[in-house]
Amino acid sequence: MVAAILSSSSRRSLTLAKTTRLGQRGLATPSTLPIKDCTSITPPYPRLLETLEKVRNVLPKKSKLTLAEKILYSHLRNPEESLRGKGKIRGERYLKLRPDRVAMQDASAQMALLQFMTCKLPSCAVPASIHCDHLIQAQTGAASDLTRSIETNKEVFDFLESAAQKYGIEFWRPGSGIIHQIVLENYAAPGLLMLGTDSHTPNAGGLGMLAIGVGGADAVDALTDTPWELKAPMITGVKLTGQLQGWATPKDLILHLAGKLTVRGGTGRIIEYFGPGVPAQSCTGLATIANMGAEVGATTSTFPYSDNMRQYLHATGRGPVAEAADAAAKKGFLSADEGAEYDEVIEINLSELEPHLNGPFTPDLATPLSSFSSFLNDNKYPTTLSSALIGSCTNSSYEDMSRVASIAEQAKAAGLKSKVPFLVTPGSELIRATVEKDGLQSTLESVGATVLANACGPCIGQWKRDEHKGEDNAILTSFNRNFKARNDGNLKTMNFLASPEIVTAMAFSGDLKFNPTTDSISTPNGPFKFTPPSGDRLPPTGYSAGDLSYAPSPSPVPQPQTEIAISPSSTRLEILEPFGTNFANGAGELPSMRCLMRVKGKCTTDHISAAGAWLKYKGHLSNISENTLMTAVNDESDSINKAIDLEGKEDTIPNTMKAYKAKNEPWMLVVDDNYGEGSAREHAALQPRFYGGAMIVARSFARIHETNLKKQGILPLWFLNKADYSKISAHDVVQTKGLEKVMDGTSTTDVVLLEVTKPTGEKMVVETRHTLSKDQIEWLRYGSALNYIGAMARQAGKA
């Protein structure tokens, strides 16, 4: 285990010394971006094409592949092992893949790096980057917010930068921007396979690649050159026809699709867009669509290579990547085979699409703008807008800001200013500097906008909002997720998701019933009506790089002598201790477990491990575990954050878990449908494991969370009959039957029986099924995937 090391006095202060400089806006550099060294960011097309040829030799002759399959299969370590034999591949086979790159944001990077450190390897096996964006709280404005956040999070940023130096990881400093926008601007490339420790990693799919959100333990697979496993996804095809009209935007397309698919409709699937409507969309517009694919549970989303992608690569200094992609596209790599079949096809006529508003409290409750006023009335929701927020990783491109500025210019000419707080979050320093250069920022500020730091801010709960605490109120945002309390910590704040154009226009009315496409606003000079927004997809005079001190040197060389900055007395960072195994001494069944509680209804990773103020404990497992399931509903009492301990007393859920752990009493949970929906927050799996959880039985799991549970050594099982959910109650003793045959590889079925013993002595048997692959069985056997990776590395002499 890596020892905690205090940073030495001789080692430079990695972050705080830059506070003054980072808290100020640097002068913009000339608008033409230089061509970057693209060596480490150009996909290995020759190798990928060679592997794809091997794949075609393994598959039945004349097999037609979708684009998603081409990218996945070309990254197989051994096509023969993954694809040989008869039978269905999609939804059945486990693929062992070799990702090209890893990206980590500051909140999730802490745990990812702490886990990587346990493997005791000298460097990363693939290019990787760290992005400081989640820990910057929005309060008053960009400069002051950034300075304060750097001071508050100094020890975390120092830890991340020291680890980056030691292992050769590119470190993007606080203020550089949001991870997904920076990845799109610097690392994304057609045909690439990337893992990211954030659920909105699929944003990079806007550049025709597969970018998949994972937990830190999955990222460690790639960082250690361990085969990364993914069950071959089903492929949903979305055929786009027609063209967007008036106020309709790519954001409205994904809001509309979320309403069709619901938050579970994309689970276990990749969404692949095709058809004549795709090439007309901007690269950043496609990224918006891919970003919110996470809201329907999709593994990721992708699009065929287009001229707009090519133009974006050239505009962002990556001409060599575009040229390499052009050559690969000519060989048929970056688009689906003609005649490729999808598991489901959804057709959307863009010409008929109107703006949508989704919510409140769930991103799949889609309402067309023309029906929104009636929707508010029918549900007795507030009709007064309390705040309007635009930006975030979903909608902060130059095109977004350009179109929003055209609305602001119209309002300014009519003598209007925003009637509510109007907050703007640039996606990156590149965007901020370019928007400033081109006068868009001054236009927005002239109508009342406050420009925040280049960071996530209010989108992920980093918003110090004093207004409307505990009150029903409605906000409009161009964000991607709107669960209760997510933005400002207020359970009663209703967040309706919309395009930045709709959000901006409605800010000038302050009335949620206002329809900017049809209605007018009264002014001293008479009624004023907006005309549809317009803007530029790429800046007419090119991008401005802005303050280059935020950015890392490309492809840094590992510095093994660097000391990892963790203080033993820290409340923010804690060295990980390996979890023990539940299968010691050759045991094949889990030990008898008590059911701690039955969780009712929607339980997202926000419910299991809250963000907001808890983000500061992301690197300290003991401290952050205090929030475990604290907003979950107990199905037996209908109460929030309440469970019955072993002594029969009611206590909070975390306290009850701690009591079980103190008595060395193994426990399990029963949970509802789509358990673990939402962010790729592996703490939602780490925390129950830390408190002694051994098994979770669900009506259904969200994809990322189910994998995260397996990675941490918790067994996830699915009820064969969803009605059996109610048969297991708190304090029942549960014993697995038949798991031993799964563990030793002799089972011929995926069924695992649970013998349930009630406190009265009554017994019953409940049927469940597992989804464990051969390697995932080893994760359980060793206690966690990291334990297994470390053991294999030691056997191979790599650690």
N, C-alpha and C positions, 0 to 999 in steps of 0.2 A: 504494500500500500504506500502511496506517495505521502511523505511526511509534510506537515504544514510548515511553511517557511516564512518568517518575517522578511519583508523586503529590507535589504541592507542599506545602510546610510550611503554607501557608495553608489548604489543603483539609482539612476535618475528617477524623479517623480514623473511617472509616465503621462499623467493626464492633467493634474491640477495646475501645473506650471503653465499650461496652455489656456487656462480659464479666461484670462483677459482677452487674449487674441481670438479664442473660439467664440466668445460671447459677443463679438463685434462682427459686422459685415465687412468682409474683405473687398478690395477693389476687384471689379470684374476683369478678367483677362480678355484679350481680343476674341471676337465672336467665332472665328474659324477654329474648330478643334483640330489639333494635330492628329495624324494617323497613329494609332496606338500599336504597341508591340502585341500582336495577336497570337503569339506562339502558344500561350497557355489557355487561350479562350476559343481557339478554333477547334471544333469537334474533329476527332481523328477519322475523317471520312474514309480514307483508304481501308483502315481496319474495319470500320463499320460495314462498308460495302462487301468486304471479304467475308465477314461473319454472316451477313445477310444471304450471300450466295450459298454458304454452308447450310443455312436454315432452309433455303428452298430445296436443297438436296435431301433434307430430312423430311420435310412436309410432303404430302401427296402432290404429285405432279400437277402443274397448272393451278396451284392454290393462289387465290387472290388475297392480298394483304391490305388492310387499312393502313393509313399513315401511322397511327398509334402502334400497330403491331410491328411495322417496319422499324420504328425507333426502339421499341422494347426488345424485339428479337435480335437486332443488331448489337445490343449490349449484353447478350447472353454470354456467360463464361463458357458454357459447353452446350451448344444447341442440341446435340445428340441426347444428352442427359435430360434436358428439360422438355424436349418435344417428341422424342421417339415414341413409337407405339401408336396403337389405335386409340380412339376415344376423343372426347371433347377436350379442347385446351382452355378456351375462355371459361372462367368461373370454376375451373377444376384443377388445373396444373399449377404448381408453384414454380416460378421462374427465378433462377439464380442469376443476378444481374451485376454488372460492373458500372456503377455510376461514374460520370465524368467530373463532377464537381459537388461541393457542399457549401451551403450558405447558412449562417447562423445569426440571429438577432441577439442583442445583449441580454435580454431576459432569459431566453432559452439556451444561449451559448454557455452560460455558467454551468448548468447541469451537464450539458453535452461535453464540455471540456473536463469537468470533474470526473465524468465517466471515462473519457478518453485517457485521462491520467492513470486510471487504475490498470490500464493495459501495459503501461511502462514501455511504450514504443518511442523512438527518438524523433519521429517526424510524421507528417501526414502522408498518406499514400496517394491522395489526389489533391488538386488545388482547392483551397478553402478560403472563406472570408468571414469576418465578424463585422456586424453593423450595429452601432450604438444608436438606437432609435426609440426603444420602448420605455426607457427610464427617464425621459424628459417630460416633465409635467407642464401643462399649459396653464398659465395664470394671467400674466399681464401683457406679454409680448415676446417676440423672438429673442432679443438680446438678453433681457433680464431672466427669462425662463431658462435659457441655455446656461448662463453663468451659474445660476442657483442649482440647476440639476447636476452640473459637473461637480460642484462642491459637495452636494448631498450624496452623490454616487461615486465619489472618488475611489474608494477602495475596490468597488466592482470594476470600474473602468481600468484601474491599475492592474487588477488581476487578469482581465481579458487581454490587455495589451502585453503583459508579461508572458502569458500563455501563447499569444500570437507570435511573439518574438522567438520563444523557445522552439515552437513547432513549425515555424515557417508559414504562418497564416496571414493573409492580408487583413489589416485592421483599419476599418473606416471609423473615424473619430466622431464623438458626439457633435451633431450639427451637420453632418454630411448628408443626412437624409434617411428616408425609409428604406429598409432592406429591399423590398420588392421593386421599387423604382430604380434603385441603384443597380440591382441585378439586371433589370431590363436595359439600362443604359450602358452597362459595362461587360456583363458576362453572358447574357442569354444569346443563344445562337441556334439556327435551325438544325433539328436533328439531335440536339444535345439531350442528355439525361442527367438531371440535377436533383439532389435531395436538399431540402431546406427545413430547418427546425421551426417552422411556422405554418399554420394551416393555409395561409394565402400565398404560399410559394408558387402555386399554379399560375400566378400572374405572368410569369415568364413564358407561359405557353403562347402569349401574344406574338412571340417570335418563332413559332413553329417548332417548339421543342416539347419535351415532357419534363415538367418541373413538379415534383411531388412533395407535399408536406409530410413530415415524419417527426417522431420523437428523437431525442438526443441519442438514444441507444442505437437507433437505425442509422443516424449520422455516423456513429462510431464504426459501424460496419464498413462504410465507404472509406472513412479515414484510416482504417486499419487493413484495407484490402481484403476484407472478409466478404464473401458473396452476400449480396443483399437480396433477400427473398421478398417476392411479391406474388400473390395469387393472380394468375393471368386475368385481367379485368374483362368484363363484358364491354362491348363498345356500343355506345349510343350515338347514332349519327343525327346531326341537326343540319337539315338542308335549308340554306338561306336563299330566297329569291327576292326579286324586287330591289328597291333602294329606299333608304330612310328619307322621310319627308318632314319638313318643318322643324318642330321641336323634338322629334324623336331622335334618340341617340343610342349608341351601343349599350349604355347602361340600361336603357329601357328594354332592350332585347333580353338581357339576363334577368332583369326583374320580372319580365313576362314569363320567361322560361322557368324561373323559380316557382312561380305560381302554378305552372303546369306539372312540374316534377315533384314539388314539395321538398322538404329538407332531407327526405330519405330516398328520393327518386334516383339519385346518382350513385348511391352506395355500391361499391364494388364495380364501378364503371368508369371508363374514360369517355368524356364527351368529345367527339370529333366533328368539327363543323366542315361543311362542304357546300358546293353549289355556287351559282353565279353571283350570289350576294356577298360572298366572302372577299374576293379580291378588292372590292371597292372600299372595304373598311380600313381605316388607318391602323398601323401597328399598335399604337397605344390604345386605340379603341378595342382591338382584339384582346389586349392585356386586361382591360376592364372586364370584358366578358369572362375570360379565363379566371380572373381573380375571384369572381363571385360564384364560379362553379363549386367552390368549397361550400357554399351555402346550400347546395342540394346534395352534399355528401360525396361528390365525384372525386375519384382518385386524382384526376387532373383533367385539363382540357387542352386541345391543340387544334391547329389550323394548317392547311397546306401553305408552303412557301409562296410569297407573293411579291410583286414589285414594291408595294408599300413597305414590306419588311426590308427589302433591299435598300430602299431610300433611307429608312431609319438607321440601318447599320452604317451607311456612308455618312449620314449626318452626325452620328455619335462617334466618329473616328475609327470605325471598324470595317473599313473598305476591304481589307484582306479576308475577313470572315465572309463578307458578301460574295467576293470572288470565288472563294472555296465552295460556298453554298451553291452558287450558280452552276459550278461544275458537277456537284453532287446531284443537283436537281435534274440536270440533263441526263443523268443515269437512272432517273426515276425514283430517287431515294426520298425526296421531300414532299411526296404526295401519295395518295392512295392509289393502288392498282385500279384500273378501270374495271368495274364489275365487282369490286370488293363488297362484301355483305356486312351489314350491321345487325346487331341484335334487336335494335329498335330504331326507327327513323321518325323524327319529328320535323315537319316542314313549317317554316315560318316565312310569311310574305312580309318583308320589311316595309313595303309600300303601305301596308295596312296597320303598321304598328303605331300606337300612340304612347305618349309618356305615361309612366306608371309610378305609383307610390306604394311601397311595401311596408306592412307593419300594422299595428305596433307589436313589439315583443317577439316577433319572429320574422325572418327575412323572406318567407314564402307566402305571406298573406298579401297577394298582389291585387291592387285596385287601379283600373285605368283612371287617368286624370279626370276624364269626363264624368266619372261616377263617384269621385272622391267626396264631394260635398254631401251627397246622399249617404255615403258610407259613414261619414262622421255623424250625421244626424241619426241614422239608424242605430248606431252603437253608443250614442250620447257621449262621444269623445269631445275633448276641448276643441274649439275652433279658432282659438287665438294662438298664434305662433309665438313661442317664447325665445327661441334662438335658432339661427341658421348657420350651418357649418359645412364648408366645402373643403375638398382636398382629400387627404389620406392616401393609402397605397392604391385605392381603387380608382380614384379620379383626381389626379394631380398632374396630369401631363400638360405640355405646352398647349395642345389643342383644347383641353378642358379650360385652362385659364384664359386662352384667347377668346373662346366663345362666351365665357362668363363676363369678360371685360366688355364685349360688345353689348351685353345687356346693361352693364353698369353705365356705359356711355350714353345709352338711350335714357336711362333714369336720370343721370346727371343733367342731360340737356333739358329734361322736363322739370328740373328743380327738385328731384326726389333724393332722399337719403334712406338708408335702411332703417326700418322702424324697430328692429330688434338687434341684439348683439349678432354681429356677422363676422364669423371667424374663418380665416383662410389658412390652410396648412399646405405649404409647398412640399412636393414629394421628395425633392432633393436639392442640394446646393446648385446643381446644374440648372434645374427649373427655376429656382428662386433668382439666380443671377440673370438668367435670360429674361424672365418676366420683368425684372427691374430694368434691365437694359432697354427693353422694348416699350417701356412706359405702362405696362399692364398693371403693375403693382400700384403705381401712383393713381391710376384710374380707380382701382378698387378701394384704396384708402380714401379717396376723395368723396366716396359715397358712404363711408362709415365702416369700412372693413378693418379688422385688426389682423395683421399677418403674424402668425405664430412661427415657432421654430420649425426647422426641417426635421420633423419627427412624427411619431404616431399620434401623440397627444390625446385629444378627446375620443378618438376612435376606439382606443383600447382602455379607456378609463383614466387616463392621465390628464384629468381636467379638474382643476380646483374651482368648482362652481358653487358659489354661496347662494345663488338665487333659487327660489322654488324648492328648498329642501323639504322633503316630506309632502310636497303638494303635487296634485295632478297637474301636469303641464305637457305640452307637445313641442318637440323640436323636429326640424327637418335637417337631414344630413345626406351627403353624397357618399357615406361610408358603406360598409358591406354587411355589417352585423348589428343587430338591435335588440339583443336579449335584455331582460329587465336589469336595471342598475348598471349596465355595461359602460355607459358613457360618463355618468356623473355620480354614480353610487346611489341614486334615488330610484327606488323600486317603482315609483309612480310616474317617472318621466317616460313619455311615449315617443319613441324615435321612429319617424317615418323615413324610409330610404327613398331617395330620388336622384335624378341626374343633377349635377352641379348647376345646370342651366335653370331647372325648375326651382331648386332651392334658392338660388339667387333672386330670381324674379319674385318669388313669394315673400322674400325678405322685405321688399319694398311695399308690400301690401300689409304684411303682418296678420293676414287673415287666411286661414287654411282653406277656406271655401273659395278663395280667389283662384281663377283659372287663367293663367297668363296667355293662353292661346285664344281666349274669347272675351275676357273681361277687361274693363278699363279701371284706372285709378284716378280719383278726383284730384285735381291740382288747381291752384289759383287761376291758371290759364285754360281751364277746361279739362275734360276727361282725356287721360293718356292711355294708350294701348301699345304694348310691346309688339315689335315685329320679330319674327323668328331669329334666333341668334346666328351669328356667322363667326368664322375664325380660320386660323391657319393650322394645318396639321403639324407642320414643322416651322420653326422660326424663319421668317423671310431672309434675315441676314445671318443665320446660323446660331448655334448655341454659344453661350458664354460659360466657361468652366467655373467662374466664381473663385472662391477661396480654395486654392489647391492644397492648402495645409491639412484640410480634412481628409484627403485621399491618401492611401498607402502607396508605397513603392510596389510595382507589380512583381509577382513571383519572388517574394523575399526568401532568402536562404535561412534555414533553421539555425538558431543560436543556442546550442544545447547547454551552454554555461549560464543561461538566464535563469534567475531564481523566480519561482512562481510566487506572486505576492498574495499570501493568505496569512492573516494574523490568527493565532490560536484563540484569541479573545473576541474575534469578530462575531457580530450578530447577523452579518450579511452573507458570509461564506463559511462553508464547513466541509472538510475533507470527508469523502464518502467511505464508509465501511462496507465491505461486500455483504450482501444478503446471504443468509444460510439457506440450505436446501431443505425442502419438505420431503425429500426422497432419500434420506440418509440410510446408510447400511443396506442399500439395494431395495428399499421399499418401492412398491409399484403403485400403491394407492395413497391418496392424501390421508393425513391423520383425520380422525373424527373432528368435525368442526361444528361450532354453534352458529346458527343464523343470527347475525347481529341486528339486522333489520330488513324490511322490505321497502325499497324505494319506489315512490309513486310518481308516475307520469314523466314529463319532460325533465331530463337530468343531463344537462350539458356539462362540458368541462368547466364552464364558469360556475356551475353549481358544485362541482366536485372539488375544484381548486380555484377560488376566485382570483381575479387579477386586481386592477386598481391599486389600492394601498399595499396589497400583498406582494406586488412585483418586487419590492425591495428585498424579499426573502427568497427569491428564486434560487440562489446559490446556497441556501441553508435549509437542508431538509427538515431538521428538527423544528425550526421555527415556522416554516410555511405549512407544515403538517397540521398546525393548530387550526387551519381553516377547512379541513377535510369535510366535504359534504355539508357544510354549515348552512347552506340554503336549500338542501334537499328536503322533500316531504316524506314523512313516515306514513306508509300506506295504512298501518293499523291504528294510528291515532290521528291522522290527518294534520299533524303538527310539523312545524319546520324546525330542523336542528334539534330533534329530541329522539332519544332512544332509551331503552331500559337496560341497565347494567346487570351484571351477574348477581347482584344483591337484590335485584328487583326495584331499584330506585331509578327514577327518570333523571337523565343528565343530557348534556350536549352530545352530539355524535362524536366529535373528536375526543371528548373526555371518556366516553364509553369505550371507544377503541383503545385508548391508553390503558384503561382498566383491564381490558382483555389482555393486552400485551404484558402488563405488569404481572398477571397471573399465568403467563405463558399459555394462554388459552387460544388455540387456533379458531379463526372465525371466517365466515363467508357472508356474501350479500346476495339478495334477490333483487333484480332491477327490471325496469320496464322496457319499452321499445326504444330503439335508437340510442341506447345508453352511451354517453360519451360524445354526443354530437358537439360540433363546434371546433374550437381552436385545437391545434396539435399539441396539447399541453400535457407532456408526459408526467408532470407532477401529479396529475389526476390518477396515474397508475403507481407512481413512486410512493405517494403518501399512504394509501391503504396498505401497500406492501410493507412500508416502514413500521406501521402499527400492527402488523401481524396478519393481515388479510391473506388468505390462501386461494380463494375461489370466488368468482362472481358468475351467477347464473342469470341470463337475460332473456327477455322475449326477443330482443335483437340488439346488436352492437353497431355503433359507428365504426367504420373501417380503421381509422388511425388509432382510435382508442383500444380496439380489440388487440391490435398488434402491440401497442404499448404495454398492455397488461401481460401479454406473453413474454415480452422482452424483460419485464421485471420479475418474472417467475410466478405470476398469478394465473391460475387456470380459468379462462373464459369458456363457459358452456352456454349453449342455446337450448331453450325448452323446445322439445319436439312438438308439444301441444301448448300453445301460448296460454291456454286457460289454467295450466298447472302452476302458473305464476303465484296464484293465491293459495296454493296448497302448502307452501313452506312459510312458516311464521317465525318471529323472533323467539330465540331460545330453543328452537328445534335443533336436534343433533343430526347432522348430515354426514353420510359416509359414501364415498365413491365406490362403485362396484363395476369392474371391468376395465378400469383405467390401467391396471397392470398390463393387460394385453396390448393396450395402445403404447405404453411406455417401452415394452420389449419388442414391438414391431410385429406381433403375431395376430393382432386384431384384424378381422376381415370386415369390420363395420365401423362407422363413425359414431355409434351409439355408446353413451356412457350412462349407466344407471346410478341414481342417487337413492340410497336408502335413508328415509326420513323417519326419525323417532321423535314423537311428540312428548312433551313433559309428562303426559298421562301414561306413557309407555306404548301408545298406539304407534304402529309402524305402517309405512306405505312406501311404494317405489315410484319414482318420477323418472321419466325418460328424457335424456338430453342428448345433444350431439356436440362433438368437438370439431375444430377446424385446424388441428395441429398438423404441421408438416414434420418430416423427419428431423430437420434441424431444430424446429421449435420444441420438439420433445426434449432435445438435449438442453435447450435453455431452461426448461422446467427442472430437468434432472440435476443440472449444476446450480440451480438457484436463481440464475438470471442469464441473459444473453452475454452480458459482460464477463461474468465468471467463465462462461464457455469460451469466449474469444480469448481471454487471458490464458486459459489452460492450453488452448490450441497454439497460441503464440509461444508459450514456454516450451511446449513439445517440439515446436519447429525451430527453437533457438533464436526467435526474434525478440524475445523480451527477457 
